[in-house]
Amino acid sequence: MSNPDYYVNFESLTTETGEFTDSAYADAKTKWLCPGCLRPKPGVERMDVHIQNRRLKGPLSFISGCGIPLAALSFLFRLGEKRVKRDLWLGDVFGPDGVRLDDWVTFRGKRGLIVRGTEHAGNRICPDCGRNCYFAMHPCYLHPQPPTDVEIFQSGLSGLIVPDYVASEAGIGGKIKRVRGAELIDWPNVADINCKPRRILVERLRVLQEPKDGLPPLSF
């Protein structure tokens, strides 16, 4: 049964990120990357990218310098193929030789959430696209209550956020440990996605009625 007060946040911890090819980066800056914050412009949906890497590691990654999120499709579909196709736009990832990387996709959430924090919080508005550029330190949480008709959100940090019951269906749960204010969730079968635990953060987020950072509600 769903608990509307809790969500689970997935973030990549890999140090081996994707790197745009020079030509692909130049093309993206011309067409769909915002010049002010180097994030996809409002209205951008599917993103096909060409990267220098011939392979990627971990279930989640991103393209450095612009935060384009990357995911192993086999990992995404553990969250429910129907949900993924309904709530995310997916694009292809091509290596330096133009060959598509098996199992890897870009993703962009049709709805997004900003993970709020408590200490050293700040926000600025991108002058070009109007995006909220938010930063804060732990403890992290969500505010306000996410819409309940969406089951997979993109986070402001190139990750994924799902309700707790979606995470449970994917085999994620068990003992919770607190590290510097973060509630980290054990993933007993993390080896099933060919991933070392240090390459992915799985954090439980509580939905708070009032923010602790002194800022108003923020849209993704």
N, C-alpha and C positions, 0 to 999 in steps of 0.2 A: 504494500500500500504506500502511496506517495506521501512524503512529508514535505509540505510546501516551504518549510523553514530551512531546508538544507539542499544544497547543490554540490556537485563535484566538479572541480576545475582541473583540467589536464594542461600542463605546460611542458615544452621541450627543455631539457637540460643539456642537450648535446653541444659539444664544442666544435663539431664537424658540420657546420651549416652549409647551405647551398650558396653558390656564388653565380650571379648572372654572367653570361658571356658579355663581352663588351658591346657587341652589336645589339643584343637583346635588351641590355640595360638602356642604351641610347634610344631604342625604339619605344620602350616602356615609358621613359621620361617624356617623350614627345607625345604619346597617345593617352596613357591611362594612369601614370603616377603623378600625384599632386606635386608641383614644384616647391610648395612650402613645407610639407611634412614628409614627403617621399612615401606616402601611403596611397593605396588606390583611391582614385577620385570617387565622389558620390555617384552612384548609378552604375559603377563597374560591377559586372557579374562574373562571368567565366574568365579565368586568367590562364592562358597557355604560356609557359615559360621555357626558355632555353638556358641551361646552366652549364658551368664548367665541369661539374662533378660527373663522374661516370657511375657512381653509386652513392646512396645515402644510408645512414644508419638510424635505428630507433623508430618507434612508431610515429613520432612527430618531429618536424624540423622546421626551418624557415630560411628564407633567402636573406642573408645579412645585408644591412644597410637600408633595407626597406620593409623588413618584417613580413614579406609575403609568406603565409603559412603553407607548409607542406605536410602531407600525411600519407602513411601507407594505407592503401584502400582496404587491405585485409583487416587493419586495425579499426578503421572507420566503420566497416560493416559489422563488427562485433557490437556496435551500438545500435544496430538495426538498419538494414539496407533501406527499408522504406522511409525511416526517419531521415537518414542521410540524404537521400535523393529529394526529399520534401523540404528540408530545412537548410541545405547547403548548396551552393553552386560549386561544381567541380571542374577543374581544368587539367590538361595534360602537362607532364614534365618531360622535357627532352634533354638528353645529354649533349656534349660538345660535338658529337658526330651526327646530330640530328635524329638519333634513334630514341624513341620514347622509352623512359625508364619503367620497367615492369613494376606494377603495384603502387607507384607513386603518383599523387595528384596534388594540385593546389586546391585549396578550399576557401570559400568566402561565405560567411554566414548571412542568410537572408535577414536575420536579426542578430544583433550583437549586444554584449553586456560589458560594462566597465567594472573590473574588480576594484573595489574601493579599499582603502587602507586607513591607518590610524595616525601614524607619525610621519612628519615631514611631507605632508600632502600638499600638492599644488596642481593647478590646471591652467593651461593657456589655450586660446582658440587659434587654430591655424588661420592666418590671414587670407589664404588662398581658397581653401575648401570648407572652412568652418568647423573642422573636426576638433573634438575635445582631446587635447593631449594631456592626459592625466598621469600623475605619478604619486605614489605613497608607499610607505613601509608597512610591514605587518604590525598588528594582526589584520588580516584581510577579511572581507565580507562583501555581501551584495546589498545594494539599496538603489531603488525601491524594489518591491516584489516583481520578479520577472513575469511576463505574460505566460499563462499556463497552457496556451494553445501551441507553444513551441517547445520542442524537446531537445534540440541541439542548437546551442548558440556559439558564435565566435566570440572569444574574449578580446579585450583591447591589447593583449600581449601575444597575439598570434596563436592562441590556444583554443580549447574547446571547453564549454560548460554545459553540463547536463543535469537534470533532476536526479536526486539520489536513487530513484527506482530504476532509471536507465543504467546507471553504473552497476547496481546490484544485478541486473539481468546480464551484464557483461562479465560477471564474476569478480567484481571489484568490491571489496568490503573487508570487514574483520576488525582487527585491533587498530585503534587510532592513537597516534603518539603526537605529543605537542613539542614542537621545536621552534623556539623564539616566537611563540604566539601562533604559529601555524599548526593546524590540525591535519597531519599527514596520514593518509590511509594506506594500509598494507594492501598489496595486490598479490594474493597467494599464487596465482597462475600467470604472473608477468612473463615467465619464460615462454609461454605459449605464443607470444607475439615477437619472439626473437629479440628481446630487449633486456639490457642490463638495467636494474632499478635506477642507477644514477643518471640514466638518460631521460627519465620522465618524472615529473612531479605530479602527484595525485593528491589534491588538497580538498578537504571538505570546507565549504563556505556556508556560513549561516546568513539568512536574510534578516537584516535589522530594520526596525521600524523608523529609526532615526540614524543618520550618518554620524560617524565619529570624527570626520575630517573638517567639519564646519562648512562644507560646501553644499550647494543645492543639488537636486537630482540632475544627473548628467546622462546625456544620450550618447550611444556608441558612435 
